[in-house]
């Protein structure tokens, strides 16, 4: 049964990562941006129990269809199994609003976080998913990802740099 669960979660993460969502009431416009994921908000204690690296993100809005994907690796320093690396993919599962004002883009909707991590009891890789209401803010310099309905009360949880914006 474990093999079936593993294959199912891997398939779910893959399908979510390749998903795009149409906006129902937006006019057609184009906005494209990409960059790298830099790290977690340093005001969280868990920002020091792991180190985020090797991340990237891409946002594409074409003719009212939104595609967003962020992917990064995390080295466990004081959590799970120290010295192991987790892999994360974050995607929108639905979009409730998109606001574009020049080079600034704010997207609100439901996101799924897919994690390929380590089980501390078995020492083996495991897959998990979490759902969040989120806001992604992109401008010409940075990206901020905020999990609105989370246990994290700060303004943003994940940040990164913007390499390019086209609108």
GIHULIN-V244735 format. One record per residue. N is the residue number from 0. PSI is psi in whole degrees, -180 to 180 (* if undefined). NEAR is the number of other ideal C-beta (glycine too) atoms within 12 Angstrom. Layout:
BEGIN
N:PSI:NEAR, N:PSI:NEAR
END
This chain:
BEGIN
0:-33:7, 1:-41:14, 2:-40:11, 3:-44:11, 4:-44:15, 5:-45:19, 6:-41:14, 7:-49:18, 8:-38:26, 9:-43:24, 10:-43:17, 11:-47:26, 12:-41:30, 13:-46:21, 14:-41:18, 15:-40:31, 16:-23:30, 17:13:17, 18:150:26, 19:151:25, 20:132:30, 21:141:20, 22:135:28, 23:-29:15, 24:34:11, 25:149:24, 26:160:12, 27:129:15, 28:169:22, 29:133:20, 30:126:37, 31:138:26, 32:156:38, 33:165:26, 34:-159:33, 35:148:26, 36:130:34, 37:-44:29, 38:-178:31, 39:161:30, 40:122:25, 41:-9:17, 42:-6:16, 43:138:23, 44:-40:14, 45:-9:24, 46:-18:24, 47:-6:17, 48:-5:18, 49:163:30, 50:123:26, 51:134:35, 52:168:22, 53:33:20, 54:155:32, 55:163:27, 56:155:38, 57:138:34, 58:131:41, 59:123:29, 60:114:35, 61:124:21, 62:49:16, 63:14:22, 64:127:24, 65:130:42, 66:122:31, 67:139:46, 68:131:36, 69:141:42, 70:135:33, 71:164:35, 72:153:25, 73:125:33, 74:127:25, 75:120:24, 76:-49:20, 77:23:16, 78:163:22, 79:-120:28, 80:107:22, 81:137:16, 82:-10:16, 83:164:25, 84:130:25, 85:154:35, 86:130:30, 87:143:37, 88:131:38, 89:126:40, 90:155:40, 91:136:40, 92:-22:29, 93:152:26, 94:127:34, 95:-27:23, 96:151:23, 97:127:37, 98:126:22, 99:124:29, 100:95:14, 101:-121:14, 102:-5:20, 103:132:23, 104:130:36, 105:123:29, 106:133:40, 107:139:27, 108:-168:33, 109:136:29, 110:153:40, 111:134:33, 112:117:36, 113:130:35, 114:129:30, 115:101:30, 116:-155:30, 117:137:26, 118:120:19, 119:-24:15, 120:-38:9, 121:-20:12, 122:14:13, 123:161:17, 124:146:22, 125:157:25, 126:141:30, 127:159:26, 128:150:29, 129:147:26, 130:142:23, 131:147:28, 132:128:24, 133:160:37, 134:131:32, 135:125:48, 136:126:31, 137:136:42, 138:-170:26, 139:-12:20, 140:-33:19, 141:171:27, 142:139:41, 143:129:33, 144:123:46, 145:126:28, 146:100:31, 147:-54:24, 148:63:17, 149:179:23, 150:-1:12, 151:108:22, 152:-1:14, 153:173:22, 154:-31:18, 155:156:28, 156:-35:35, 157:142:41, 158:165:34, 159:177:37, 160:151:23, 161:128:30, 162:-40:22, 163:149:21, 164:132:27, 165:128:21, 166:*:21
END
